């Protein structure tokens, strides 16, 4: 079993962006900071092979959501280079059984009544089959199962809870994941920072200056929830470990598309 946490930070902030605890081959507990967990590609590949034949039919599973704008600003849209390269992705280890990530939402200390709607769009955008950067089919499906009063971030309690918690103000969100020895994800909790006072929860594709786009952060954290790790060699991917204010990063870039399509 591996337990890991991955955080999205503001630009220029310091501190680790990921950490994992696992049992090493000698039986001792080991800690890794900002590294790929020991349980990675081999176990993930094995799990993928085992569940490949069990995937549900994808028909009508990914309807295009109405309302939330994914488009970048006109300045970015004119520069195809922002899509990056298809090899710009990393895996953190583990996949969901039958490609389904079931989750519930705790609204405690949410910054606005429309926060859940923004988070739902983030989950939808990370599972989209295509974006302006291309098409790469994925069976990944985020299954929202309603509200909950669970409030146990970072503690394994057999519930996948998304909600709000208080972190250092330079942390925008954190994802806690547990992966078993077979390479399957058994629990994921996601917490957004309720100490951030400049969240933008709107659906407009234009994020106001000085505001943090919740949909973009949710897309990033949902990527962790499905098994994507940070990619630091280029700032183009959604999974880059920092996000600035006034930035719309809802669209999966080429590497994000390939990563999700490869995992699921």
Backbone torsions as a table, in degrees:
resi	resn	phi	psi	omega
1	UNK	NA	133.6	175.1
2	UNK	-115.8	137.7	170.7
3	UNK	-115.6	133.2	-178.2
4	UNK	-141.2	155.5	173.9
5	UNK	-133.1	137.8	178.9
6	UNK	-129.8	135.4	-176.6
7	UNK	-125.0	147.6	174.4
8	UNK	-103.7	126.6	-174.6
9	UNK	-113.3	167.1	171.7
10	UNK	-80.2	151.9	179.8
11	UNK	-59.1	139.0	176.9
12	UNK	86.6	-9.8	179.2
13	UNK	-78.6	156.0	-177.6
14	UNK	-113.6	158.9	-179.7
15	UNK	125.8	163.5	-178.9
16	UNK	-66.9	149.2	176.5
17	UNK	-104.9	-6.2	178.4
18	UNK	-160.6	150.7	175.1
19	UNK	-153.3	147.0	178.2
20	UNK	-141.0	147.4	176.2
21	UNK	-119.4	132.4	-178.8
22	UNK	-150.8	167.3	176.9
23	UNK	-95.9	119.1	-177.2
24	UNK	-73.9	173.1	-177.0
25	UNK	-63.4	-22.6	178.4
26	UNK	-87.0	5.6	177.7
27	UNK	89.1	-5.7	-178.3
28	UNK	-89.4	150.2	175.1
29	UNK	-72.6	139.4	-178.9
30	UNK	-129.9	150.1	179.4
31	UNK	-120.6	133.0	174.8
32	UNK	-122.3	135.4	178.7
33	UNK	-113.6	128.2	178.0
34	UNK	52.7	38.7	177.2
35	UNK	-134.9	158.9	174.1
36	UNK	-67.8	131.5	-179.8
37	UNK	-57.9	154.9	179.4
38	UNK	-60.2	-37.3	175.7
39	UNK	-84.3	100.5	-174.8
40	UNK	-135.6	-110.2	-169.4
41	UNK	-62.7	-40.4	-176.0
42	UNK	-65.1	-51.6	-179.5
43	UNK	-66.4	-38.5	178.9
44	UNK	-63.6	-44.1	179.4
45	UNK	-62.5	-40.2	178.6
46	UNK	-63.2	-43.0	179.1
47	UNK	-65.3	-39.5	178.5
48	UNK	-60.1	-43.6	-179.8
49	UNK	-63.4	-38.7	-177.3
50	UNK	-69.8	-34.2	-175.4
51	UNK	-96.4	-6.9	-174.4
52	UNK	-55.1	-44.1	-177.7
53	UNK	-76.7	-8.7	-176.5
54	UNK	-99.2	2.4	-177.5
55	UNK	-63.6	139.0	177.6
56	UNK	-74.7	157.2	176.2
57	UNK	-60.5	133.7	-176.0
58	UNK	-83.9	0.2	-173.2
59	UNK	-51.1	126.8	176.1
60	UNK	56.5	23.5	-176.8
61	UNK	-83.5	-20.8	-174.8
62	UNK	-125.1	64.7	177.8
63	UNK	-64.9	143.5	179.3
64	UNK	-71.2	122.8	-178.7
65	UNK	-70.7	144.1	176.7
66	UNK	-96.0	148.5	172.1
67	UNK	108.5	-61.1	-174.5
68	UNK	-79.2	124.6	-178.6
69	UNK	-84.2	128.2	178.9
70	UNK	-96.3	-15.7	-171.9
71	UNK	-62.6	146.7	175.1
72	UNK	-80.5	174.7	174.4
73	UNK	-64.7	159.2	-178.2
74	UNK	-59.5	-31.0	-179.7
75	UNK	-64.2	-43.5	179.9
76	UNK	-73.7	-38.0	-175.8
77	UNK	-60.6	-25.6	-178.5
78	UNK	-83.0	-1.4	-177.4
79	UNK	-120.6	90.9	-178.3
80	UNK	-56.3	-21.0	-176.7
81	UNK	-60.3	-21.1	-177.2
82	UNK	-66.5	-14.8	176.9
83	UNK	-71.1	-22.5	179.6
84	UNK	71.3	-153.6	-177.4
85	UNK	-114.9	154.9	-176.2
86	UNK	-69.2	-14.9	180.0
87	UNK	-94.1	10.4	-177.2
88	UNK	-91.6	72.9	177.1
89	UNK	-155.7	159.1	174.8
90	UNK	-139.4	154.5	175.5
91	UNK	-107.1	144.1	177.0
92	UNK	-95.9	-13.3	179.3
93	UNK	112.9	129.7	174.6
94	UNK	94.2	147.0	175.7
95	UNK	-134.4	161.0	178.6
96	UNK	-83.1	139.0	174.9
97	UNK	-56.5	130.3	-179.5
98	UNK	56.5	21.8	172.8
99	UNK	68.5	12.3	-175.2
100	UNK	-107.2	126.6	176.3
101	UNK	-107.0	99.7	178.7
102	UNK	-83.8	136.7	-178.6
103	UNK	-146.6	155.4	176.3
104	UNK	-123.9	166.7	-174.1
105	UNK	-126.2	132.5	173.1
106	UNK	-108.5	116.6	-174.7
107	UNK	-85.1	-0.7	-178.5
108	UNK	-54.0	127.2	178.1
109	UNK	64.2	21.8	175.9
110	UNK	-66.5	147.6	-173.8
111	UNK	-78.3	-18.7	-177.6
112	UNK	-157.2	156.1	-176.7
113	UNK	-68.4	-20.5	-179.9
114	UNK	-96.3	14.3	-179.1
115	UNK	-62.0	-42.3	-179.1
116	UNK	-60.8	-41.8	179.2
117	UNK	-59.5	-42.9	179.0
118	UNK	-63.3	-41.9	-179.7
119	UNK	-64.9	-40.6	178.0
120	UNK	-59.1	-41.5	178.6
121	UNK	-63.7	-37.0	176.8
122	UNK	-59.1	-44.8	177.6
123	UNK	-63.3	-38.0	179.6
124	UNK	-67.2	-42.3	-176.2
125	UNK	-67.5	-33.4	179.6
126	UNK	-72.8	-21.6	179.6
127	UNK	-100.8	0.5	176.9
128	UNK	-58.3	143.2	178.3
129	UNK	-72.6	-33.5	-175.0
130	UNK	-141.5	164.2	173.1
131	UNK	-149.3	-175.8	177.7
132	UNK	-64.2	-11.6	-179.7
133	UNK	-90.4	-3.4	178.4
134	UNK	138.6	-168.7	-179.1
135	UNK	-134.2	132.7	175.9
136	UNK	-151.7	105.7	-172.3
137	UNK	-63.3	140.5	175.4
138	UNK	-133.5	142.3	175.3
139	UNK	-88.1	-3.3	-176.4
140	UNK	-57.3	136.8	-177.8
141	UNK	-141.1	126.4	177.2
142	UNK	-95.4	116.5	-173.9
143	UNK	-104.4	97.4	178.8
144	UNK	-75.5	126.0	-174.7
145	UNK	-116.8	24.3	172.7
146	UNK	97.4	-170.8	-175.4
147	UNK	-87.1	162.2	178.8
148	UNK	-149.1	160.5	173.7
149	UNK	-105.8	2.8	176.1
150	UNK	-58.0	141.6	-178.6
151	UNK	-147.3	68.1	-174.0
152	UNK	-135.0	64.4	179.4
153	UNK	-63.9	133.9	175.0
154	UNK	78.0	6.3	177.9
155	UNK	-120.3	126.2	-178.5
156	UNK	-73.8	117.5	-179.1
157	UNK	-137.8	20.1	177.8
158	UNK	63.8	30.2	175.7
159	UNK	-138.0	133.4	179.4
160	UNK	-95.2	98.2	-171.9
161	UNK	-108.5	133.3	173.7
162	UNK	-114.2	131.9	-178.7
163	UNK	-173.7	-144.8	-171.5
164	UNK	-130.6	141.8	178.7
165	UNK	-149.3	164.3	-178.7
166	UNK	-94.2	119.7	178.3
167	UNK	-124.3	176.0	167.7
168	UNK	-51.9	137.7	-175.5
169	UNK	-61.1	-14.2	178.5
170	UNK	-86.4	-4.1	176.1
171	UNK	-99.7	126.2	-179.2
172	UNK	-90.6	-37.5	-179.6
173	UNK	-162.0	160.4	-179.8
174	UNK	-140.9	141.6	177.7
175	UNK	-121.6	126.4	178.6
176	UNK	-107.9	127.0	-176.1
177	UNK	-129.8	145.9	173.7
178	UNK	-124.7	129.3	-177.6
179	UNK	-125.6	129.8	-178.7
180	UNK	-83.0	175.7	-174.6
181	UNK	-68.0	-15.9	178.1
182	UNK	-86.0	-3.9	179.4
183	UNK	89.3	17.7	178.7
184	UNK	-104.7	139.5	175.1
185	UNK	-75.9	127.9	-176.7
186	UNK	-111.4	-17.1	175.8
187	UNK	-165.6	143.4	174.4
188	UNK	-142.0	130.9	171.5
189	UNK	-117.1	140.1	177.4
190	UNK	-126.0	129.8	178.7
191	UNK	-127.2	130.8	173.7
192	UNK	-97.7	153.0	-171.7
193	UNK	-82.0	113.7	179.5
194	UNK	-79.6	-0.7	176.3
195	UNK	-92.6	-6.3	173.2
196	UNK	-77.5	124.7	-173.6
197	UNK	-101.5	-0.5	-175.7
198	UNK	-120.1	36.4	176.9
199	UNK	-64.1	143.3	169.6
200	UNK	-112.0	114.8	-176.6
201	UNK	-106.2	6.3	-178.8
202	UNK	-73.6	169.7	-177.9
203	UNK	-97.3	-12.5	-179.2
204	UNK	-58.0	142.7	178.8
205	UNK	-73.7	-13.6	177.8
206	UNK	-95.7	109.2	-179.9
207	UNK	-85.2	124.5	-178.5
208	UNK	-58.9	147.6	176.8
209	UNK	-58.2	138.5	178.3
210	UNK	81.4	3.7	-179.2
211	UNK	-113.8	149.3	178.4
212	UNK	-99.7	123.3	-176.1
213	UNK	-77.6	112.2	-178.0
214	UNK	-64.7	-37.1	179.8
215	UNK	-61.9	-42.3	179.3
216	UNK	-63.7	-41.9	178.7
217	UNK	-66.0	-40.9	179.5
218	UNK	-64.8	-38.1	177.2
219	UNK	-60.8	-44.2	179.0
220	UNK	-63.2	-49.7	-177.5
221	UNK	-66.9	-36.1	176.0
222	UNK	-63.8	-34.0	174.8
223	UNK	-59.5	-43.7	174.5
224	UNK	-60.8	-42.2	-178.1
225	UNK	-59.6	-31.8	178.7
226	UNK	-86.0	-14.7	177.0
227	UNK	121.8	5.9	175.6
228	UNK	-82.5	141.9	176.7
229	UNK	-104.1	174.4	176.2
230	UNK	-64.7	147.9	171.6
231	UNK	-123.2	114.1	-170.8
232	UNK	-103.6	-11.9	-174.6
233	UNK	-73.4	-15.9	177.3
234	UNK	-144.4	144.0	179.7
235	UNK	-86.9	0.0	-178.3
236	UNK	-69.0	-46.7	-173.4
237	UNK	-61.6	151.6	172.1
238	UNK	-56.2	-31.1	-175.2
239	UNK	-86.8	13.3	170.4
240	UNK	-62.5	140.9	-169.0
241	UNK	-75.9	1.3	175.0
242	UNK	-133.0	157.0	177.4
243	UNK	-143.1	127.1	-179.2
244	UNK	-89.8	175.9	177.6
245	UNK	-79.0	155.3	179.2
246	UNK	70.8	13.6	-174.4
247	UNK	-109.2	129.3	171.7
248	UNK	-99.1	110.4	178.5
249	UNK	-128.2	52.8	-178.0
250	UNK	-88.9	-24.2	-174.9
251	UNK	-82.2	126.9	174.5
252	UNK	-64.3	129.5	177.4
253	UNK	-84.6	178.1	-174.8
254	UNK	-56.2	-43.9	179.7
255	UNK	-66.9	-38.9	178.2
256	UNK	-63.7	-42.3	177.7
257	UNK	-59.8	-47.7	-178.9
258	UNK	-65.7	-41.7	-179.7
259	UNK	-60.9	-48.6	179.8
260	UNK	-66.8	-39.9	179.3
261	UNK	-66.9	-32.4	178.0
262	UNK	-73.1	-41.0	179.3
263	UNK	-67.5	-39.8	-173.7
264	UNK	-130.4	NA	NA
